[in-house]
């Protein structure tokens, strides 16, 4: 098993290790805990499959139906915790030369899939099997029209095989296992498991971890209604680092640029407003990614123009939000009673850039026009020498029409 394989695929593979060994050791790994929990059920599954294979030649004289034990079901995986459901949902299937399909022999089971997404499967065949088995998702009950990649479990292999399948749209499909040729009375025993991950658009809530089924490049729009005026931050929790995030309005028109989720893009949002989080993803061999969008409240007291600037006390920190799609400016002021060196510090998060500018009276102070970018942890404006006695004004604004975010501001 490759290091870095997703937990979902690891469980799928572990659940199929029933013919090659009575026990499987993954010392010191998360997979080891899962394997330990599955030991008893895997032994039972292996015994059942072997018994079924022994009966297959006798059964073929009276029936054409494959022998199935366990749950060869399509398990819906909506969140990481759902992966544990796979432990009890692998099935053992034995088919023989009487179980004729259009392209050989095997077994098909219809499944209803509600939206585009991915199906992740794993399978292995028993040592007593006559040949290996193809497995996957198909458009027809004769398993002649595979959807995307078709996996193959070799009879001689001691490792299970896996397949990550992109499901193009909602519909009725067929889970299937099949072989191309069998001698009269020959049989194949397969242990297989399958999980479905929704890859469709949906409504999300703050802090909710979202699992998205995706293999091929695709774009999703996740609807979100802000409960707080403040900021919305989108972070990757697994396999989404290179996906691009854009904040859109209620009509799916872009309010921001596109920024990689690995940078935790952060947008200013207004309470009660409906947005769409657009995520554009590239090829993903894992078959899914995780992300979450968190809406954090910011209580702001700022002036919206210079004449209304709010007083900012020395060594005190204020917070503010630059709302996406809004050309607002936030104004603050402070007073020096004599000549003094000054340092103004700006922190925060943005999807692009926010600007800071300092004025004395109606005049911009040279060297104080700065830009806080999404890669910055902080931005500092320092006086050149000492500033004279008087009132100073700080203006915070968006870096361009696609910028927004939140900030923390202080001076000393």
C-alpha positions in Angstrom: 0.0 0.0 0.0 1.5 3.4 -1.0 2.3 5.8 1.8 -0.1 8.8 1.7 -3.1 6.8 0.3 -6.4 8.2 1.6 -8.0 6.7 4.7 -11.0 5.8 2.6 -9.1 3.8 0.0 -7.0 2.2 2.8 -10.1 0.8 4.5 -11.5 -0.4 1.2 -8.2 -2.3 0.6 -8.0 -3.7 4.1 -11.6 -5.0 3.8 -10.6 -7.1 0.8 -7.5 -8.8 2.4 -9.3 -12.0 3.2 -7.9 -14.7 1.0 -4.2 -14.1 1.2 -3.6 -14.1 4.9 -5.4 -14.9 8.2 -4.1 -11.7 9.7 -2.6 -8.5 8.3 -0.2 -6.3 10.3 0.1 -2.5 9.8 2.1 -1.7 12.9 2.0 1.9 14.1 -0.5 3.1 11.5 -4.1 4.2 11.4 -4.7 1.3 9.0 -3.4 -1.1 11.8 -6.3 -0.1 14.1 -8.8 -0.6 11.3 -7.3 -4.0 10.4 -7.4 -5.1 14.0 -11.1 -4.2 14.3 -11.9 -6.2 11.1 -10.0 -9.4 11.8 -12.9 -11.5 13.0 -15.3 -10.4 10.2 -12.6 -10.9 7.5 -11.9 -14.4 8.6 -15.6 -15.2 8.5 -15.9 -13.7 5.0 -12.9 -15.7 3.8 -14.4 -19.0 5.1 -17.8 -18.2 3.5 -16.3 -17.5 0.2 -14.2 -20.7 0.1 -17.2 -22.7 1.1 -19.2 -21.1 -1.7 -16.6 -21.9 -4.3 -16.6 -25.6 -3.2 -20.4 -25.6 -3.7 -20.4 -23.7 -7.0 -20.0 -26.6 -9.4 -22.9 -28.5 -7.6 -25.1 -25.4 -7.6 -24.6 -24.8 -11.3 -26.6 -27.8 -12.2 -29.7 -26.3 -10.6 -29.3 -22.6 -10.7 -27.8 -19.8 -12.8 -27.7 -17.3 -10.1 -24.4 -16.4 -8.5 -23.9 -17.1 -4.8 -23.7 -13.9 -2.8 -23.0 -13.4 0.9 -22.5 -10.2 2.8 -23.5 -6.8 1.6 -22.2 -6.0 -1.8 -23.8 -2.5 -1.4 -22.8 0.9 -2.5 -22.0 2.6 0.8 -22.5 6.4 0.8 -19.6 8.3 2.3 -20.8 11.8 3.3 -18.0 12.5 5.9 -14.9 10.8 7.1 -16.6 9.1 10.0 -18.8 7.3 7.4 -15.8 5.3 6.2 -16.2 3.0 9.2 -19.5 1.8 7.5 -17.4 0.0 4.9 -16.1 -2.5 7.5 -19.5 -4.4 7.5 -20.4 -3.9 3.8 -18.0 -6.0 1.8 -19.5 -8.9 0.0 -18.4 -12.3 -1.2 -19.6 -13.3 -4.6 -19.1 -16.6 -6.3 -20.0 -17.1 -10.0 -19.4 -19.9 -12.4 -19.7 -20.9 -16.1 -23.5 -20.9 -15.8 -23.6 -17.2 -14.9 -23.4 -15.9 -18.5 -23.0 -12.2 -19.3 -22.5 -10.4 -22.6 -18.8 -10.2 -22.2 -18.1 -13.3 -20.1 -19.4 -14.4 -16.7 -20.1 -12.6 -13.5 -22.6 -10.8 -11.3 -24.3 -7.3 -11.5 -26.2 -5.3 -8.9 -28.2 -2.2 -9.7 -27.5 0.9 -7.7 -29.1 4.4 -7.7 -26.7 7.3 -7.6 -28.2 10.7 -6.8 -25.5 13.0 -8.3 -22.2 13.1 -10.0 -19.3 12.0 -7.9 -16.9 9.1 -7.5 -17.2 5.4 -6.7 -14.1 3.8 -5.1 -13.9 0.1 -5.2 -11.5 -2.7 -4.1 -11.6 -6.4 -4.8 -9.5 -9.6 -4.5 -10.1 -13.1 -5.7 -9.7 -16.4 -3.8 -6.8 -18.7 -4.4 -9.2 -21.4 -5.5 -10.6 -19.2 -8.3 -10.0 -20.4 -11.9 -9.1 -16.9 -13.1 -9.0 -13.3 -12.1 -11.9 -10.8 -12.1 -12.7 -7.4 -13.6 -14.7 -5.1 -11.4 -16.3 -1.6 -11.6 -19.3 0.5 -12.3 -21.3 -0.1 -15.5 -24.2 1.3 -17.4 -25.8 -2.0 -18.1 -26.6 -5.3 -16.3 -24.5 -7.2 -18.8 -21.4 -5.3 -17.7 -20.5 -4.4 -21.2 -20.3 -0.7 -20.7 -17.9 0.3 -17.9 -17.9 3.8 -16.5 -14.4 5.0 -16.7 -11.7 2.8 -15.2 -12.3 -1.0 -14.8 -10.2 -2.6 -12.1 -8.8 -6.1 -12.3 -8.0 -8.5 -9.4 -5.5 -11.1 -10.5 -5.8 -14.7 -9.3 -2.1 -14.9 -8.7 -1.9 -11.6 -6.8 -1.4 -11.4 -3.0 -2.6 -7.8 -3.0 -6.1 -6.4 -3.5 -6.8 -4.1 -6.5 -8.6 -0.8 -6.5 -10.4 1.4 -8.9 -11.4 5.1 -8.6 -14.3 5.8 -10.9 -15.7 9.2 -12.0 -19.6 9.1 -12.1 -20.7 11.7 -14.7 -24.3 12.3 -13.5 -27.2 10.9 -11.4 -28.8 7.7 -12.6 -29.1 3.9 -12.2 -25.8 2.0 -12.7 -24.6 -1.5 -11.9 -21.8 -2.6 -9.6 -20.3 -5.6 -11.1 -17.6 -8.3 -11.1 -16.9 -10.4 -14.2 -14.4 -12.7 -15.9 -13.9 -13.2 -19.6 -13.6 -17.0 -19.7 -14.3 -20.0 -17.5 -14.2 -23.7 -18.2 -17.3 -25.8 -17.7 -17.9 -26.1 -14.0 -15.2 -23.6 -13.2 -15.8 -20.8 -10.7 -14.5 -17.5 -9.3 -14.8 -16.2 -5.8 -14.5 -12.4 -5.2 -14.6 -10.2 -2.2 -15.5 -6.6 -3.1 -16.4 -3.4 -1.4 -17.6 -0.1 -2.9 -18.1 3.5 -1.6 -19.8 6.4 -3.2 -18.8 10.1 -2.6 -21.2 12.8 -3.7 -19.5 15.2 -6.1 -22.5 17.5 -6.7 -23.2 21.1 -5.7 -24.9 21.6 -2.4 -25.6 24.1 0.4 -23.0 24.3 3.1 -22.8 25.8 6.6 -20.1 27.4 8.6 -17.4 25.0 9.9 -18.9 22.0 8.2 -16.4 19.6 6.7 -17.4 18.8 3.2 -16.3 15.6 1.4 -16.5 16.0 -2.4 -16.2 13.1 -4.9 -14.0 14.2 -7.7 -11.4 12.5 -10.0 -11.5 14.3 -13.3 -11.3 18.1 -13.4 -14.6 19.7 -12.3 -16.2 22.9 -11.0 -18.6 23.1 -8.0 -20.7 25.9 -6.6 -21.4 25.5 -2.9 -24.2 27.8 -1.6 -23.6 29.7 1.6 -25.6 32.2 3.6 -23.5 34.3 6.0 -24.8 34.3 9.6 -22.2 36.9 10.6 -20.7 40.1 9.2 -17.0 39.3 9.2 -15.0 36.9 7.1 -15.4 33.6 5.4 -12.2 31.5 5.3 -11.9 28.4 3.1 -9.4 25.8 4.1 -8.3 22.4 2.7 -8.4 19.5 5.1 -7.3 16.8 2.5 -6.3 16.5 -1.1 -7.6 19.9 -2.2 -4.4 22.0 -1.9 -4.2 22.9 -5.6 -7.9 23.6 -6.1 -8.9 27.2 -6.9 -11.5 29.0 -4.8 -13.6 32.0 -6.0 -16.3 33.8 -4.0 -19.4 34.5 -6.0 -22.6 36.4 -5.4 -26.1 34.9 -5.3 -26.1 34.9 -9.1 -22.8 33.0 -9.3 -20.9 36.1 -10.5 -17.4 36.3 -9.3 -16.7 38.8 -6.4 -13.1 37.7 -6.1 -10.1 36.4 -8.0 -9.3 32.6 -8.0 -6.8 31.6 -5.3 -5.4 28.2 -4.4 -7.2 26.7 -1.3 -3.7 26.0 0.2 -3.5 29.7 0.9 -6.7 29.6 3.0 -8.4 32.3 0.9 -10.4 34.7 3.1 -13.3 37.0 2.1 -15.2 39.7 3.8 -18.9 38.8 4.0 -22.1 40.5 5.1 -24.7 39.0 7.5 -27.8 37.6 5.7 -26.2 37.7 2.2 -26.1 34.6 0.0 -22.9 33.6 -1.6 -21.5 30.8 -3.6 -18.1 29.3 -2.9 -16.8 28.2 -6.3 -14.1 25.4 -6.3 -12.4 24.5 -9.5 -10.5 21.2 -9.1 -8.0 19.4 -11.4 -7.3 15.7 -11.7 -7.3 13.9 -8.4 -6.2 10.3 -8.2 -7.6 9.9 -4.6 -11.2 10.3 -5.8 -12.2 12.9 -3.3 -11.2 16.0 -1.4 -12.2 17.7 1.9 -12.6 21.4 2.7 -14.5 23.6 5.1 -15.6 27.2 5.0 -15.9 29.0 8.3 -17.8 32.3 8.9 -16.2 34.3 11.8 -17.9 37.4 13.2 -16.0 40.7 13.3 -17.4 43.6 15.3 -16.1 46.8 13.7 -16.2 50.4 14.7 -14.6 52.5 11.9 -15.4 55.6 10.0 -16.5 55.2 6.4 -15.0 58.5 5.4 -12.1 60.7 6.8 -14.4 63.1 8.5 -15.9 60.3 10.5 -12.6 58.6 11.4 -12.8 56.7 14.7 -10.1 57.3 17.3 -7.5 54.6 17.7 -5.8 54.5 21.0 -2.1 53.8 21.3 -1.3 50.0 21.9 -5.0 49.1 21.3 -6.0 46.8 18.5 -9.1 47.2 16.4 -10.6 44.8 13.9 -12.4 45.4 10.7 -13.8 43.8 7.5 -13.5 44.7 3.9 -16.7 43.3 2.4 -16.4 41.4 -1.0 -17.7 43.5 -3.9 -17.8 46.7 -1.8 -15.6 49.7 -2.5 -15.7 50.8 1.1 -12.9 52.6 3.0 -12.3 52.3 6.8 -10.9 55.4 8.5 -9.1 55.7 11.9 -7.2 58.5 13.5 -4.7 59.1 16.3 -3.1 62.2 17.9 0.5 62.9 18.7 1.2 65.5 21.4 4.8 66.0 20.3 7.4 64.6 17.9 7.5 60.8 18.0 8.6 57.7 16.1 5.5 55.7 15.1 4.9 52.1 14.1 1.6 51.0 12.7 1.0 47.2 12.4 -1.6 45.6 10.2 -2.5 41.8 10.4 -5.3 39.8 9.0 -6.3 37.5 6.0 -7.3 38.3 2.5 -7.9 36.6 -0.9 -5.7 39.1 -2.6 -4.6 42.4 -1.1 -5.6 45.3 1.2 -4.1 48.7 1.2 -3.1 51.0 4.1 -2.3 54.7 3.7 -1.5 57.3 6.4 -2.4 61.0 6.2 -1.5 64.1 8.2 -4.4 66.4 7.8 -5.3 66.3 4.1 -1.8 65.3 3.0 -0.6 61.7 2.3 2.6 60.9 4.2 5.3 59.7 1.8 6.4 56.1 2.3 3.2 55.0 4.1 1.3 53.7 1.1 1.5 49.9 1.7 -0.1 46.7 0.6 -1.0 43.7 2.8 -1.1 40.6 0.7 -2.6 37.1 1.1 0.9 35.7 1.7 1.7 38.2 4.5 1.5 37.5 8.2 1.6 41.2 9.0 2.5 44.5 7.4 4.3 47.3 9.3 4.4 51.1 8.5 7.3 52.9 10.2 7.8 56.6 10.4 10.9 57.9 8.8 12.4 59.7 11.7 9.9 61.4 14.1 6.5 62.6 13.1 5.5 66.0 14.3 2.7 67.0 16.7 -0.8 66.7 15.2 -3.6 64.4 14.1 -3.0 61.4 11.8 -5.4 59.4 9.8 -5.2 55.7 8.6 -7.2 54.5 5.6 -7.8 50.8 5.0 -9.2 49.8 1.6 -9.3 46.9 -0.8 -6.2 46.4 -3.0 -8.4 46.0 -6.1 -12.0 45.3 -7.1 -11.6 41.5 -6.4 -10.1 41.9 -2.9 -11.7 41.5 0.5 -10.9 40.1 3.9 -10.4 41.2 7.5 -7.7 43.0 9.4 -6.4 43.9 12.8 -4.8 47.3 13.3 -2.7 48.9 16.0 -0.1 51.6 16.6 2.6 52.5 19.1 
